Amino acid sequence: MATSLHQQLKLHYVEDTARHEVDVGGYRIDAVDRRRRLIEIQCASLGAIRDKIRRLLQDHKVIVAKPLALNKVILKKARRNGQVVSRRVSPAHQTLPHVFLDLVHFSTVFPHPNLRLDILLTEQEEVRVPPKRPSWRRKFSVQERRLVAVQQAVSVKTAADLWKHVDFRLPEEFTTADMAADSGMPRWLAQKAAYCFRQMSHIEVCGKQGNAVKYRLLKGVRRRTAA
């Protein structure tokens, strides 16, 4: 679903609208900046553009921007063309580690020398309306998402960049429970983070602690970190 959020983020990167929606290599690209870098804004799953980005990276520099909703205000309408009837702040807050939810489907592409991943921590407004077909499983439909502000932009090109920004300070050998306790993310998300860093050849399995798998940084990574 194309939203105002998507359009606003294209303008955040490239103000010249003549450089939006450009055909490159048989693909429609969200924007191309003055340095000829391809800009892809992905509000949905990164996995959906995995194959597209992999092919584009063969010949182009690419920036993939992934917005996360650090703060969200939910606006509710009683009907699709009606007025807003309620406004509330969402209790959900996406932080940097939530990017691992997407990276589990994208870590076969990232990292790459031609790729930069921008994780955007944003404030958003989300407009909700009654669904077209009422269902006990679906209480509302999202009609629109709007960008209020970009609070922080984290740019990463390597697994080491991402590890640094999450700010892990772990013992030489650690479990996903240690990763969760150190970073404040829930255990299930730490497990996804561990999977991603293994796929990105940043950590390796080194044993078990009871039923928990133990990890450590790869030898080359440990040397660079120590240096």
Residue frames as a rotation matrix with the C-alpha (Angstrom) as fourth column:
MET 1
0.575 0.818 0.000 0.00
0.818 -0.575 0.000 0.00
0.000 0.000 -1.000 0.00
ALA 2
-0.430 -0.681 0.593 1.52
0.654 -0.688 -0.315 3.32
0.623 0.252 0.741 -1.11
THR 3
0.498 0.561 -0.662 1.15
0.865 -0.377 0.332 5.91
-0.063 -0.737 -0.673 1.62
SER 4
0.909 -0.176 0.379 2.11
-0.124 -0.980 -0.158 9.49
0.399 0.096 -0.912 2.31
LEU 5
0.684 -0.688 0.243 4.90
-0.219 0.124 0.968 8.07
-0.696 -0.715 -0.065 4.48
HIS 6
0.272 -0.562 0.781 6.48
0.790 0.594 0.153 6.51
-0.550 0.575 0.605 1.40
GLN 7
0.556 0.007 0.831 6.21
0.660 -0.612 -0.436 9.72
0.505 0.791 -0.345 -0.64
GLN 8
0.952 -0.182 0.245 7.50
-0.286 -0.814 0.506 11.89
0.108 -0.552 -0.827 2.20
LEU 9
0.504 -0.812 0.294 10.55
0.062 0.374 0.925 9.68
-0.861 -0.449 0.238 2.65
LYS 10
0.322 -0.375 0.869 11.32
0.946 0.171 -0.277 9.89
-0.045 0.911 0.410 -1.06
LEU 11
0.714 -0.007 0.700 11.37
0.173 -0.967 -0.187 13.67
0.678 0.255 -0.690 -0.65
HIS 12
0.900 -0.424 0.100 13.52
-0.182 -0.157 0.971 13.28
-0.396 -0.892 -0.219 2.47
TYR 13
0.188 -0.862 0.471 16.21
0.538 0.492 0.685 11.72
-0.822 0.124 0.556 0.28
VAL 14
-0.755 -0.377 0.536 15.67
0.646 -0.291 0.705 13.45
-0.110 0.879 0.464 -3.06
GLU 15
-0.344 0.639 -0.689 13.75
0.117 -0.698 -0.706 16.74
-0.932 -0.323 0.166 -3.23
ASP 16
-0.596 0.070 -0.800 13.68
-0.755 -0.389 0.528 16.83
-0.274 0.919 0.285 -7.03
THR 17
0.150 0.770 0.620 10.54
-0.380 0.624 -0.683 14.90
-0.913 -0.134 0.386 -7.97
ALA 18
0.605 -0.016 -0.796 11.86
-0.792 0.096 -0.603 14.49
0.086 0.995 0.045 -11.53
ARG 19
-0.468 -0.837 -0.282 14.27
-0.731 0.546 -0.409 11.98
0.497 0.015 -0.868 -9.98
HIS 20
-0.366 0.443 0.819 11.45
-0.622 0.538 -0.569 9.94
-0.692 -0.717 0.078 -8.43
GLU 21
0.478 0.639 0.603 10.02
-0.071 0.712 -0.699 6.72
-0.876 0.291 0.385 -9.92
VAL 22
0.109 -0.597 -0.795 12.89
-0.961 -0.267 0.069 6.12
-0.254 0.756 -0.603 -12.33
ASP 23
0.982 0.188 0.024 13.26
-0.170 0.927 -0.334 3.01
-0.085 0.324 0.942 -14.50
VAL 24
0.057 -0.998 -0.016 16.65
-0.996 -0.058 0.067 1.33
-0.068 0.012 -0.998 -13.98
GLY 25
-0.834 -0.546 -0.076 17.60
-0.552 0.829 0.092 -2.09
0.013 0.119 -0.993 -15.27
GLY 26
-0.528 0.713 -0.461 13.99
0.061 0.574 0.817 -3.11
0.847 0.403 -0.346 -15.80
TYR 27
-0.265 0.409 -0.873 12.96
0.957 0.225 -0.185 -2.03
0.121 -0.884 -0.451 -12.30
ARG 28
0.422 0.431 0.798 11.04
0.211 -0.902 0.376 0.99
0.882 0.010 -0.471 -11.02
ILE 29
-0.436 -0.698 -0.568 13.26
0.800 -0.012 -0.600 2.77
0.412 -0.716 0.564 -8.47
ASP 30
0.419 0.670 -0.612 11.81
0.884 -0.455 0.107 5.11
-0.207 -0.586 -0.783 -5.85
ALA 31
0.960 -0.150 -0.237 14.45
-0.176 -0.980 -0.092 7.79
-0.218 0.130 -0.967 -6.42
VAL 32
0.389 -0.900 0.194 17.95
0.882 0.305 -0.359 8.41
0.264 0.310 0.913 -7.79
ASP 33
0.686 -0.152 -0.712 20.13
0.333 -0.804 0.492 11.01
-0.647 -0.575 -0.501 -6.06
ARG 34
0.863 -0.332 -0.382 22.69
-0.499 -0.682 -0.534 13.32
-0.083 0.651 -0.754 -7.68
ARG 35
-0.209 -0.950 0.231 25.45
-0.859 0.291 0.421 10.80
-0.468 -0.111 -0.877 -6.96
ARG 36
-0.132 0.295 -0.946 23.47
-0.817 0.508 0.272 8.27
0.561 0.809 0.174 -9.05
ARG 37
-0.985 -0.090 0.149 22.74
-0.165 0.750 -0.640 6.12
-0.054 -0.655 -0.754 -6.03
LEU 38
-0.365 0.897 -0.250 19.45
-0.018 0.262 0.965 4.23
0.931 0.357 -0.079 -6.19
ILE 39
-0.835 0.176 0.521 17.12
-0.549 -0.246 -0.798 4.94
-0.013 -0.953 0.302 -3.26
GLU 40
-0.365 0.747 -0.556 14.58
0.114 0.629 0.769 2.32
0.924 0.218 -0.315 -2.26
ILE 41
-0.554 0.328 0.765 12.10
-0.822 -0.360 -0.441 3.14
0.130 -0.873 0.469 0.53
GLN 42
-0.472 0.370 -0.800 10.75
0.012 0.910 0.414 -0.08
0.882 0.185 -0.434 2.01
CYS 43
-0.312 0.480 0.820 7.92
-0.921 -0.364 -0.138 0.34
0.232 -0.798 0.556 4.52
ALA 44
0.812 0.578 -0.080 6.91
-0.556 0.809 0.192 -3.32
0.176 -0.111 0.978 4.10
SER 45
0.765 -0.507 0.396 9.13
0.120 0.718 0.686 -6.37
-0.632 -0.477 0.610 4.55
LEU 46
0.072 -0.844 -0.532 12.70
-0.813 -0.358 0.459 -6.15
-0.578 0.400 -0.712 3.28
GLY 47
-0.453 -0.220 0.864 12.30
0.097 0.951 0.292 -9.71
-0.886 0.216 -0.410 2.07
ALA 48
0.560 0.787 0.259 9.88
0.392 0.024 -0.920 -8.47
-0.730 0.617 -0.295 -0.61
ILE 49
0.898 -0.267 -0.349 12.67
-0.437 -0.623 -0.649 -6.57
-0.044 0.735 -0.676 -2.38
ARG 50
0.387 -0.802 0.455 15.51
-0.191 0.412 0.891 -9.03
-0.902 -0.432 0.006 -1.70
ASP 51
0.168 -0.315 0.934 15.85
0.803 0.594 0.056 -10.36
-0.572 0.740 0.353 -5.25
LYS 52
0.854 0.200 0.481 15.39
0.456 -0.734 -0.503 -6.92
0.252 0.649 -0.718 -6.81
ILE 53
0.818 -0.571 0.063 18.15
-0.524 -0.697 0.490 -5.40
-0.236 -0.434 -0.869 -4.65
ARG 54
0.282 -0.738 0.612 20.49
0.149 0.664 0.732 -8.34
-0.948 -0.116 0.298 -5.22
ARG 55
0.345 -0.110 0.932 20.30
0.925 0.208 -0.318 -7.81
-0.159 0.972 0.173 -9.00
LEU 56
0.924 0.054 0.379 20.66
0.155 -0.958 -0.242 -4.03
0.350 0.283 -0.893 -8.80
LEU 57
0.748 -0.663 0.041 23.76
-0.285 -0.264 0.921 -4.31
-0.599 -0.701 -0.387 -6.61
GLN 58
0.400 -0.609 0.684 25.64
0.772 0.626 0.106 -5.93
-0.493 0.486 0.721 -9.48
ASP 59
-0.140 -0.413 0.900 25.91
0.899 -0.433 -0.059 -2.56
0.414 0.801 0.432 -11.26
HIS 60
0.179 0.343 0.922 24.70
0.051 -0.939 0.340 0.15
0.982 -0.014 -0.186 -8.90
LYS 61
-0.954 -0.295 -0.062 25.17
0.114 -0.164 -0.980 1.75
0.279 -0.941 0.190 -5.51
VAL 62
-0.060 0.996 -0.070 21.93
0.252 0.083 0.964 1.29
0.966 0.040 -0.256 -3.56
ILE 63
-0.926 -0.036 0.376 20.52
-0.346 -0.322 -0.881 2.82
0.153 -0.946 0.285 -0.38
VAL 64
-0.234 0.871 -0.432 17.64
0.435 0.491 0.755 0.90
0.870 -0.011 -0.494 1.19
ALA 65
-0.767 0.055 0.640 15.72
-0.499 -0.678 -0.540 2.95
0.404 -0.733 0.547 3.75
LYS 66
-0.330 0.633 -0.701 13.69
0.561 0.728 0.394 1.05
0.759 -0.263 -0.595 6.34
PRO 67
-0.389 0.231 0.892 11.43
-0.580 -0.813 -0.042 3.24
0.716 -0.534 0.450 8.54
LEU 68
-0.504 0.277 -0.818 10.52
0.703 0.682 -0.202 2.07
0.502 -0.677 -0.538 12.02
ALA 69
0.281 0.712 0.643 7.79
0.039 -0.678 0.734 3.71
0.959 -0.181 -0.218 14.11
LEU 70
-0.774 -0.588 -0.235 9.55
0.312 -0.032 -0.950 4.87
0.551 -0.808 0.208 17.24
ASN 71
-0.718 0.640 -0.274 6.38
0.061 -0.333 -0.941 6.76
-0.694 -0.692 0.200 18.16
LYS 72
-0.832 0.497 0.247 2.96
0.344 0.113 0.932 6.52
0.436 0.860 -0.265 16.55
VAL 73
-0.681 0.728 -0.076 -0.31
-0.421 -0.475 -0.773 8.41
-0.598 -0.494 0.630 16.92
ILE 74
-0.822 0.455 0.342 -3.38
0.567 0.710 0.417 6.45
-0.053 0.537 -0.842 15.84
LEU 75
-0.695 0.648 -0.312 -6.25
-0.631 -0.757 -0.166 8.39
-0.344 0.081 0.935 14.27
LYS 76
-0.781 0.476 0.406 -9.54
0.482 0.871 -0.095 6.52
-0.398 0.121 -0.909 13.97
LYS 77
-0.744 0.610 -0.273 -12.45
-0.661 -0.611 0.434 7.20
0.098 0.504 0.858 11.62
ALA 78
-0.242 0.758 0.605 -15.97
-0.377 0.501 -0.779 5.82
-0.894 -0.417 0.165 12.03
ARG 79
0.730 0.384 0.565 -16.20
0.368 0.476 -0.799 5.47
-0.576 0.791 0.206 8.23
ARG 80
0.065 -0.845 0.532 -13.73
0.955 0.208 0.213 5.68
-0.290 0.494 0.820 5.38
ASN 81
-0.273 -0.129 0.953 -14.72
0.651 -0.754 0.084 9.14
0.708 0.643 0.290 4.13
GLY 82
0.744 0.655 -0.131 -15.62
0.504 -0.421 0.754 10.49
0.439 -0.627 -0.643 7.54
GLN 83
0.439 -0.538 0.720 -13.88
-0.581 -0.781 -0.229 12.69
0.686 -0.317 -0.655 10.06
VAL 84
-0.544 -0.684 -0.487 -11.39
0.080 0.535 -0.841 11.55
0.835 -0.496 -0.237 12.67
VAL 85
0.519 0.841 0.151 -13.35
-0.165 -0.074 0.983 10.55
0.839 -0.535 0.101 15.78
SER 86
0.970 -0.241 -0.005 -10.51
0.047 0.169 0.985 9.59
-0.237 -0.956 0.175 18.12
ARG 87
0.449 -0.893 0.039 -6.82
-0.348 -0.214 -0.913 10.12
0.823 0.396 -0.407 18.57
ARG 88
0.943 -0.173 0.285 -4.48
-0.225 0.298 0.928 8.15
-0.245 -0.939 0.242 20.82
VAL 89
0.089 -0.982 -0.167 -0.80
-0.993 -0.074 -0.094 7.43
0.080 0.174 -0.982 21.24
SER 90
0.650 0.094 -0.754 0.16
-0.238 0.968 -0.084 3.85
0.722 0.235 0.651 20.42
PRO 91
0.791 -0.373 0.485 1.81
-0.473 0.130 0.871 1.98
-0.388 -0.919 -0.074 23.32
ALA 92
0.703 -0.539 0.464 4.05
0.642 0.762 -0.089 0.17
-0.306 0.360 0.881 20.79
HIS 93
0.688 -0.584 -0.431 7.49
-0.586 -0.797 0.145 1.62
-0.428 0.153 -0.891 20.13
GLN 94
0.883 -0.444 0.152 9.84
0.449 0.705 -0.550 0.22
0.137 0.553 0.822 17.52
THR 95
0.617 -0.767 -0.178 13.52
-0.439 -0.522 0.731 0.64
-0.654 -0.373 -0.659 18.33
LEU 96
0.000 -0.710 -0.704 16.67
-0.998 -0.049 0.049 -0.15
-0.069 0.702 -0.709 16.37
PRO 97
-0.768 -0.380 0.516 16.70
-0.394 0.915 0.089 -3.90
-0.506 -0.135 -0.852 17.24
HIS 98
0.220 0.923 0.315 13.30
-0.134 0.348 -0.928 -4.31
-0.966 0.162 0.200 15.56
VAL 99
0.213 -0.211 -0.954 15.15
-0.964 -0.205 -0.170 -4.16
-0.160 0.956 -0.247 12.24
PHE 100
-0.795 -0.562 0.228 16.15
-0.533 0.827 0.178 -7.80
-0.288 0.020 -0.957 12.87
LEU 101
0.019 0.883 0.468 12.53
-0.054 0.469 -0.882 -8.79
-0.998 -0.008 0.057 12.19
ASP 102
0.857 0.270 -0.439 13.24
-0.402 -0.186 -0.897 -7.82
-0.324 0.945 -0.051 8.58
LEU 103
0.052 -0.947 -0.317 16.90
-0.997 -0.070 0.044 -8.70
-0.064 0.314 -0.947 8.37
VAL 104
-0.228 -0.099 0.969 16.15
-0.277 0.960 0.033 -12.40
-0.933 -0.260 -0.247 8.88
HIS 105
0.571 0.494 0.656 14.75
0.503 0.421 -0.755 -12.26
-0.649 0.761 -0.008 5.32
PHE 106
0.982 -0.191 0.009 17.43
-0.129 -0.694 -0.709 -9.89
0.141 0.695 -0.705 3.98
SER 107
0.517 -0.830 0.207 20.71
-0.528 -0.119 0.841 -11.08
-0.673 -0.544 -0.500 5.50
THR 108
0.273 -0.431 0.860 21.55
0.698 0.704 0.131 -13.01
-0.662 0.564 0.493 2.32
VAL 109
0.590 -0.040 0.806 21.82
0.642 -0.582 -0.500 -9.59
0.489 0.812 -0.317 0.60
PHE 110
0.610 -0.360 0.706 23.15
-0.537 -0.843 0.034 -7.40
0.583 -0.400 -0.707 3.42
PRO 111
0.332 -0.320 -0.887 25.98
-0.181 -0.945 0.273 -6.65
-0.926 0.070 -0.372 3.81
HIS 112
0.495 -0.246 0.833 27.28
0.857 0.298 -0.421 -5.86
-0.144 0.922 0.358 0.32
PRO 113
-0.501 -0.816 -0.289 29.95
0.753 -0.575 0.319 -3.35
-0.427 -0.058 0.903 -0.79
ASN 114
-0.841 0.204 0.501 27.41
0.256 -0.665 0.701 -1.48
0.476 0.718 0.507 -2.92
LEU 115
0.123 0.985 -0.118 24.65
0.491 0.043 0.870 -1.43
0.863 -0.165 -0.478 -0.31
ARG 116
-0.941 -0.230 0.250 23.85
-0.102 -0.509 -0.855 0.97
0.324 -0.829 0.455 2.52
LEU 117
-0.138 0.907 -0.398 20.97
0.748 0.359 0.558 0.23
0.649 -0.221 -0.728 4.87
ASP 118
-0.791 -0.010 0.611 19.37
-0.276 -0.886 -0.372 3.25
0.545 -0.463 0.698 6.53
ILE 119
-0.329 0.680 -0.656 17.25
0.865 0.496 0.080 2.48
0.379 -0.541 -0.751 9.58
LEU 120
-0.634 0.168 0.755 14.97
-0.101 -0.986 0.135 5.45
0.767 0.010 0.642 10.20
LEU 121
-0.580 0.456 -0.675 13.46
0.811 0.253 -0.527 5.89
-0.069 -0.853 -0.517 13.65
THR 122
-0.758 0.348 0.551 10.39
0.119 -0.757 0.642 7.98
0.641 0.553 0.532 12.95
GLU 123
-0.663 0.739 -0.118 7.32
-0.026 -0.181 -0.983 9.59
-0.748 -0.649 0.140 14.43
GLN 124
-0.931 0.358 0.077 4.23
0.155 0.196 0.968 8.61
0.331 0.913 -0.238 12.43
GLU 125
-0.386 0.913 0.134 0.50
-0.732 -0.214 -0.646 9.13
-0.561 -0.348 0.751 12.23
GLU 126
-0.992 0.124 0.034 -1.63
0.123 0.837 0.534 6.14
0.037 0.533 -0.845 11.25
VAL 127
-0.427 0.901 -0.072 -5.22
-0.896 -0.433 -0.098 6.56
-0.120 0.023 0.993 10.06
ARG 128
-0.971 0.141 0.193 -7.47
0.131 0.989 -0.063 3.56
-0.199 -0.036 -0.979 10.74
VAL 129
-0.392 0.884 -0.254 -10.90
-0.915 -0.347 0.203 2.91
0.091 0.312 0.946 9.23
PRO 130
0.248 0.538 0.806 -13.44
-0.519 0.776 -0.358 0.07
-0.818 -0.329 0.471 9.44
PRO 131
-0.761 -0.547 0.347 -12.51
-0.041 0.575 0.817 -2.85
-0.647 0.608 -0.460 7.13
LYS 132
-0.587 0.540 -0.603 -14.40
-0.792 -0.232 0.564 -3.23
0.165 0.809 0.564 3.86
ARG 133
0.150 0.588 -0.795 -15.43
-0.204 0.805 0.557 -6.72
0.967 0.079 0.241 4.93
PRO 134
0.246 -0.034 0.969 -15.99
-0.952 -0.197 0.235 -7.01
0.183 -0.980 -0.081 8.69
SER 135
0.265 -0.253 -0.930 -14.23
0.008 0.965 -0.261 -9.97
0.964 0.062 0.258 10.27
TRP 136
0.993 0.095 -0.063 -13.61
0.056 0.075 0.996 -11.16
0.099 -0.993 0.069 13.81
ARG 137
0.351 -0.935 -0.051 -9.91
0.900 0.321 0.296 -11.32
-0.260 -0.149 0.954 12.91
ARG 138
-0.615 -0.558 0.557 -9.70
0.721 -0.684 0.111 -7.90
0.319 0.470 0.823 11.34
LYS 139
0.049 0.641 -0.766 -10.99
0.877 -0.395 -0.274 -4.99
-0.478 -0.659 -0.581 13.40
PHE 140
0.589 0.087 -0.803 -9.68
-0.122 -0.973 -0.195 -2.17
-0.799 0.213 -0.563 11.19
SER 141
0.529 -0.508 0.680 -7.83
0.844 0.227 -0.486 -1.27
0.093 0.831 0.548 7.99
VAL 142
-0.149 -0.646 -0.749 -4.94
0.489 -0.706 0.512 1.16
-0.859 -0.290 0.421 7.74
GLN 143
0.787 0.532 0.313 -6.02
0.549 -0.370 -0.750 3.90
-0.283 0.761 -0.583 5.35
GLU 144
0.694 -0.534 0.484 -2.94
-0.008 -0.677 -0.736 6.08
0.720 0.506 -0.474 5.58
ARG 145
0.475 -0.625 -0.619 0.44
0.835 0.099 0.541 6.49
-0.276 -0.774 0.569 7.23
ARG 146
0.813 -0.177 0.555 2.10
0.117 -0.884 -0.453 9.88
0.571 0.434 -0.697 7.48
LEU 147
-0.107 -0.928 -0.356 5.57
0.863 0.092 -0.497 10.96
0.494 -0.360 0.791 8.50
VAL 148
0.937 0.319 -0.141 5.72
0.342 -0.765 0.546 13.47
0.066 -0.560 -0.826 11.34
ALA 149
0.586 -0.808 0.056 9.49
-0.810 -0.582 0.072 13.48
-0.025 -0.088 -0.996 11.84
VAL 150
0.546 -0.583 -0.601 12.65
0.244 0.797 -0.552 11.44
0.801 0.155 0.578 11.44
GLN 151
0.965 -0.127 0.230 14.06
-0.259 -0.328 0.909 11.32
-0.040 -0.936 -0.349 14.95
GLN 152
0.096 -0.967 0.237 17.21
-0.559 0.145 0.816 9.36
-0.824 -0.211 -0.527 14.09
ALA 153
0.856 0.048 -0.515 18.79
-0.482 0.435 -0.761 7.86
0.187 0.899 0.395 10.99
VAL 154
0.256 -0.760 0.597 21.22
-0.431 0.463 0.774 4.97
-0.865 -0.455 -0.210 11.50
SER 155
0.681 -0.103 -0.725 23.27
-0.710 0.152 -0.688 4.10
0.181 0.983 0.030 8.41
VAL 156
0.238 -0.586 0.774 25.03
-0.399 0.668 0.628 0.73
-0.885 -0.459 -0.075 8.31
LYS 157
0.357 -0.203 -0.912 27.13
-0.916 0.113 -0.384 -0.92
0.181 0.973 -0.146 5.62
THR 158
-0.450 -0.579 -0.680 28.55
-0.355 0.814 -0.459 -3.89
0.819 0.035 -0.572 7.52
ALA 159
0.404 0.525 -0.749 27.57
0.447 0.601 0.663 -6.31
0.798 -0.603 0.009 10.26
ALA 160
-0.426 -0.662 -0.617 30.14
0.882 -0.151 -0.447 -4.58
0.203 -0.734 0.648 12.48
ASP 161
-0.828 0.209 0.520 28.34
-0.154 -0.977 0.148 -1.25
0.540 0.043 0.841 11.95
LEU 162
0.165 0.985 -0.054 25.07
-0.286 0.100 0.953 -2.79
0.944 -0.141 0.298 13.07
TRP 163
0.228 -0.182 -0.956 26.68
0.784 0.617 0.069 -4.52
0.577 -0.766 0.284 16.07
LYS 164
-0.788 -0.609 -0.087 28.20
0.563 -0.656 -0.503 -1.18
0.249 -0.446 0.860 17.13
HIS 165
-0.627 0.591 0.507 24.92
-0.405 -0.804 0.436 0.72
0.665 0.068 0.744 16.85
VAL 166
0.458 0.751 -0.475 23.02
0.080 0.498 0.864 -1.87
0.885 -0.433 0.168 18.89
ASP 167
0.037 -0.591 0.806 25.87
-0.795 -0.506 -0.334 -1.32
0.605 -0.628 -0.489 21.38
PHE 168
0.854 0.177 -0.489 26.37
0.061 0.899 0.433 -4.90
0.516 -0.400 0.757 22.50
ARG 169
-0.062 -0.871 0.487 28.81
-0.873 -0.189 -0.449 -5.25
0.483 -0.453 -0.749 25.41
LEU 170
0.861 0.492 -0.129 28.99
-0.436 0.844 0.311 -8.98
0.262 -0.211 0.942 25.88
PRO 171
0.327 -0.756 0.567 31.42
-0.460 0.397 0.794 -11.48
-0.826 -0.520 -0.218 27.38
GLU 172
-0.606 -0.670 -0.430 33.66
-0.707 0.206 0.676 -13.46
-0.365 0.713 -0.598 25.05
GLU 173
-0.879 0.432 -0.201 31.08
0.266 0.795 0.545 -16.24
0.395 0.426 -0.814 24.96
PHE 174
-0.751 0.660 0.012 27.39
-0.517 -0.578 -0.632 -15.40
-0.410 -0.481 0.775 25.23
THR 175
-0.627 0.673 0.393 23.85
0.725 0.689 -0.023 -16.66
-0.286 0.270 -0.919 24.68
THR 176
-0.412 0.573 0.709 20.78
0.416 -0.574 0.706 -14.96
0.811 0.585 -0.002 23.28
ALA 177
0.604 0.561 -0.566 19.69
0.753 -0.170 0.636 -14.43
0.261 -0.810 -0.525 26.89
ASP 178
-0.152 -0.749 -0.644 22.86
0.769 -0.499 0.400 -12.37
-0.621 -0.435 0.652 27.37
MET 179
-0.819 -0.125 0.560 22.13
0.520 -0.575 0.632 -10.44
0.243 0.808 0.536 24.18
ALA 180
0.135 0.965 0.225 18.60
0.573 -0.261 0.777 -9.70
0.808 0.024 -0.588 25.40
ALA 181
0.567 0.058 -0.822 19.71
0.808 -0.238 0.540 -8.61
-0.164 -0.970 -0.182 28.87
ASP 182
-0.426 -0.859 -0.285 22.49
0.742 -0.512 0.434 -6.41
-0.518 -0.026 0.855 27.50
SER 183
-0.909 0.022 0.416 20.43
0.319 -0.605 0.730 -4.64
0.267 0.796 0.543 24.84
GLY 184
-0.696 0.715 -0.067 17.00
-0.354 -0.423 -0.834 -4.56
-0.625 -0.557 0.547 26.48
MET 185
-0.344 0.599 -0.723 15.36
-0.859 0.110 0.500 -6.39
0.379 0.793 0.477 23.58
PRO 186
0.526 0.582 0.621 13.12
-0.768 0.638 0.053 -9.40
-0.365 -0.505 0.782 24.31
ARG 187
-0.203 -0.665 0.719 14.65
-0.293 0.742 0.603 -12.87
-0.934 -0.088 -0.345 24.05
TRP 188
0.413 0.425 0.806 12.71
0.574 0.566 -0.592 -13.80
-0.708 0.707 -0.010 20.90
LEU 189
0.993 -0.081 -0.089 14.12
-0.120 -0.698 -0.706 -10.74
-0.006 0.711 -0.703 19.14
ALA 190
0.222 -0.962 0.158 17.64
-0.823 -0.098 0.560 -11.49
-0.523 -0.254 -0.814 20.38
GLN 191
0.035 -0.151 0.988 17.29
0.210 0.968 0.140 -14.92
-0.977 0.203 0.065 18.78
LYS 192
0.845 0.286 0.453 16.54
0.500 -0.118 -0.858 -13.27
-0.192 0.951 -0.242 15.45
ALA 193
0.770 -0.624 -0.129 19.51
-0.631 -0.775 -0.018 -10.95
-0.089 0.095 -0.991 15.95
ALA 194
-0.003 -0.788 0.616 21.78
-0.464 0.547 0.697 -13.92
-0.886 -0.284 -0.367 16.58
TYR 195
0.383 0.220 0.897 20.49
0.592 0.686 -0.422 -15.62
-0.709 0.693 0.132 13.43
CYS 196
0.996 0.036 0.082 21.20
0.085 -0.663 -0.744 -12.47
0.027 0.748 -0.664 11.38
PHE 197
0.486 -0.873 0.031 24.72
-0.831 -0.451 0.326 -12.03
-0.270 -0.184 -0.945 12.73
ARG 198
-0.018 -0.445 0.895 25.46
-0.005 0.895 0.445 -15.70
-1.000 0.003 -0.019 12.00
GLN 199
0.650 0.329 0.685 24.21
0.656 0.210 -0.725 -15.25
-0.382 0.921 -0.079 8.44
MET 200
0.952 -0.283 0.114 26.38
-0.193 -0.848 -0.493 -12.15
0.236 0.448 -0.862 8.12
SER 201
0.434 -0.820 -0.374 29.46
0.611 0.573 -0.546 -14.11
0.662 0.008 0.750 9.33
HIS 202
0.128 -0.340 0.932 29.88
-0.498 -0.834 -0.237 -11.94
0.858 -0.434 -0.276 12.42
ILE 203
-0.041 -0.106 0.994 29.36
-0.960 0.280 -0.010 -14.55
-0.277 -0.954 -0.113 15.16
GLU 204
-0.270 -0.063 -0.961 29.69
-0.488 0.869 0.080 -18.32
0.830 0.490 -0.265 15.37
VAL 205
0.844 0.533 0.066 28.39
-0.375 0.498 0.782 -21.12
0.384 -0.685 0.620 17.57
CYS 206
-0.204 -0.978 0.035 30.97
-0.662 0.112 -0.741 -22.21
0.721 -0.175 -0.670 20.15
GLY 207
-0.935 -0.124 -0.332 29.07
0.119 0.772 -0.624 -24.60
0.334 -0.623 -0.708 22.42
LYS 208
0.095 0.996 0.005 26.07
0.170 -0.021 0.985 -24.89
0.981 -0.092 -0.171 24.69
GLN 209
-0.897 -0.186 0.401 25.10
-0.344 -0.277 -0.897 -23.72
0.278 -0.943 0.184 28.15
GLY 210
-0.425 0.792 0.439 22.40
-0.157 0.413 -0.897 -26.13
-0.892 -0.450 -0.052 29.25
ASN 211
0.165 0.580 0.798 19.85
0.785 0.413 -0.462 -25.96
-0.597 0.702 -0.387 26.44
ALA 212
0.833 0.151 -0.533 21.06
-0.071 -0.925 -0.373 -22.54
-0.549 0.349 -0.760 25.26
VAL 213
0.590 -0.642 0.490 23.43
0.758 0.233 -0.609 -22.15
0.277 0.731 0.624 22.31
LYS 214
0.434 -0.552 -0.712 26.61
0.316 -0.647 0.694 -20.20
-0.844 -0.526 -0.107 23.07
TYR 215
0.829 -0.137 0.542 28.10
0.493 -0.278 -0.825 -17.77
0.264 0.951 -0.163 20.56
ARG 216
0.154 -0.764 -0.627 31.27
0.466 -0.504 0.728 -15.77
-0.871 -0.404 0.278 20.12
LEU 217
0.641 -0.046 -0.766 32.55
-0.573 -0.693 -0.437 -13.25
-0.511 0.719 -0.471 17.62
LEU 218
0.923 -0.367 0.118 34.39
0.345 0.653 -0.674 -14.81
0.170 0.663 0.729 14.69
LYS 219
0.289 -0.895 -0.340 38.17
0.859 0.086 0.505 -14.74
-0.423 -0.438 0.793 15.08
GLY 220
-0.474 -0.479 0.738 38.75
0.795 -0.594 0.125 -12.04
0.379 0.646 0.663 12.48
VAL 221
0.372 0.701 0.608 35.99
0.226 -0.704 0.673 -9.93
0.900 -0.113 -0.420 14.03
ARG 222
0.852 -0.078 -0.518 37.50
0.521 0.025 0.853 -10.37
-0.053 -0.997 0.062 17.52
ARG 223
-0.163 -0.987 -0.006 40.88
0.963 -0.161 0.218 -9.17
-0.216 0.030 0.976 16.26
ARG 224
-0.390 0.056 0.919 39.39
0.507 -0.820 0.265 -6.07
0.769 0.569 0.291 14.64
THR 225
0.688 0.714 0.131 37.32
0.226 -0.382 0.896 -5.34
0.689 -0.587 -0.424 17.75
ALA 226
0.601 -0.540 -0.589 40.34
0.747 0.117 0.655 -5.68
-0.285 -0.833 0.474 20.02
ALA 227
-0.430 -0.802 0.415 42.36
0.898 -0.427 0.105 -3.42
0.093 0.418 0.904 17.75
